[in-house]
Amino acid sequence: MVCANREMAVYCFDTLVAHYNCEQPAPPAFEEEGEHPLFVTWKKATSGGEPRLRGCIGTLEGRRLINGFRDYALTSALKDRRFPPIQAKELPYLECTVSILTNYETALHFLDWEIGKHGLIIEFTDPDCNIRRSATYLPEIAAQEGWTKIETIDSLMNKAGYYGFINESLRKKLHVTRYESTLYTMHYSDYALYVEMTRGEVPGFIGSSTINGVKPNH
């Protein structure tokens, strides 16, 4: 099984730094091994609190790892509609989590999964307008938020775009797919140290106009 690892997180940081510097990212230090569903999550450190989500986008379909992480490193950083695009000056405060999804299974019912172990994909027909809706949460979300299973399901239905009344009957009509994942999280400071130790350079350093090793906004 292919597991998320440090080099994949490094490549996502390389891709974002290269974007701000109008360059190509350094070649990845991991091997292509088939096609896999994957996600890239960016969070920003806050003073005295938990890191704040700045972007999370990926694919539930299989993708080649190099192209997938390159594409979603930028898409999640710059095009997550829930947040303004990440700016270059935020880089020193970022952490990146790469996830590779595995073990897709159809749940027997909407409670047939474990908090902290399973991610969820729900699909259902909106009873108010008769359109199909779907949404997913990665395995770590429910535990991080401190949600119960029902709170997770209801939040996921809201995420899918349904804001009507949710009851037991509607929950029972959900088609739920559960999955697992491997993940790796890296903070920018660890990325900078990795680049210095392995390449003998400061990431993205191009002169005195940089901000902590990266260019200001373009």
N, C-alpha and C positions, 0 to 999 in steps of 0.2 A: 504494500500500500504506500502511495506517495503521501508524505506528510509535509505540512507547512513548516518552513524553516527560516533561519536567520538570513540566508542569502536571498530568499524571496522578498523579505522585508527590505533588505538593502537595495534590491533592484527597484522597488517601488519608490524609495527615497531618491535613488539615482534618477529615476524618470522624472520626478517632480522638480528636483534641483535643475536638471538639464532643461526642462521646460522654461523655467525662469531665466536661465542663461542663454536661451535660444541655441541649445546644443543637442547633440544626440547623447542618450545615456550610455554609460559604460556597459560593455557586454555582461550579461548575467553570469553568475558563478554557480548556476544550478543546471541540471540536465532536463531536457524535454522528456517526459515520460507519459505519453498518451494524452488524452483530453479529460479535463476535470472541471466540475462546477467550482467556482471560486468567488471570493469577495475580498475587497480592500476597504478597510475602515480607518479613517483618520480621526484622532481626538486631539484636543488642545489642553495643555496643562492649565489649571487655574490656581490662584493663590489660596491655599488652605482647603481645597475641595477636590472632588473627583474630577478627572479629565472630562472635558465637555466634548460631545460628539460634534464633528465638523463635516463629516461626510461618510457615507457608507453605501456603496453600490457594487454589484457583482452580477453573476449570472448563475441561474439554476441549471443551465445546459452545459455540456462539456466544452471546454476551450483548451487549446494548446496553452501551456503555462506561461511561456515567455510573452506571447501576444496578449494573453488574458491579463496578466499582471501589469503589463505596460499600459494597456487600454484603460483598465479600471483604476489604476493608480491616479490617472489624470481625471477620468470621469467622476470618480468619487470626490476628488479634491476640488474640482472646478464646476461640476454640473449637477450636483445634488440639489434639487430644487428647494429643499427645506432650508438651505443655508446659503449665505453669500459665498462666492468663490474664495478659497484659501489664498491669502496674499503671501508674497515671498517673506515679508517681515515676520510672519507667524511660524516659519519653519523651525526655529530653535525651540519652540514650545510644543511641537507636534510629537505624537506617537502614532505608529502605523501598526495595524494588525492585519495579517494576511490569513485567510481561511481557505481550506480546501474541504469541500463537502463530500461526505461518503454515506453509504448504507441507507439509501432511500427505501422507505417501507410505507405501505398504506396502513394508517392507523385504523383500528377496529371501530373507534368512536372518538369524539373530540377530547376525551380525557386519557386516551391511550398513549401516553408519552410521559417522560420524566423531566422535571425541571433540572437544568444544568447539564443534561445529557443530550437532549434532542432539540434540534431546530424544527420549525413547523412551516409547512406551506398549507394555507387554507384556500379552498375554492368553493364558491356558493353563488346562487342566483339571488340578486337583490329583490326582496319581495315587494318593494315600493315601485321599482321601475323595470323589473324583469330583465336586468342585464347581469352578465357574469362578472364576478369580482374575485380577486385573488391577492394574496400578500404573503410575505414570509418574515419570520424572525430567526436570526441565528441562534444556536444553542445557548450562548451565554447571556442573552438578553433578559429572559425572565428572572434568572438568578440575580443579575446585576440590579434590576429594578425592584426586586423583592416582591414580585407578583405571585399570586396564586395561579393555578391552572386556568380558572375561569376568568380572572383578571387578564391573563395573557391572551386568551382566546378573544375576549371582548375588545381588547386593545388592538388585536390583529385585524378584527373586523372593521374597526375604525380606520386603521391604516389602509385597508382595502378601499375605503371610501364610503362605507356604510355608517350612517349616523342616526338611523332609526332605532326603534325599541328592540332590544335584544332580550330574548327569553330562551328557556330551555328547549322549546320546540324548534326555534331557529338554529340554535347551536347543534342540535342533533342532525340537521340537514347538511352540515358542513362536510365536505370531502377533505380529509386531513392526511397529508403526507408528512411523516416524520423523517428526520435525517440526523446524522452526526457530523462532526467536523474535527479536523486538527487545526490548530492556530498557533501563530507566533507573533508576539508583540515586541516592537523595538522603539525606543525613544530616540529622538534626534541626536542626543548627546552620545548614545551608544553607536549610532550610525556614523557620526563624525569620528569617533575613536576607531571604528572598524576601518574606515577609509584611510585614516592616518597610518594605522598599523599595517594594512595590506598594500596600500598604494603609495605611501609616503607623501601624502598631500592633504590639504584641507578641502573638504567637499565644496565644490562650486566656487572656489576662490579665484577671482579674476582681477583683483586690484583693490585700491583703497575705497572704491565706491560701493563695496559690498556691505551687506548687513549680516554679520555672523557667518560670513562665508558664502552668501548668496547675494545676487543683485537686488536692488530695490524693485518696486513694481514697474512693470512695463505698461 
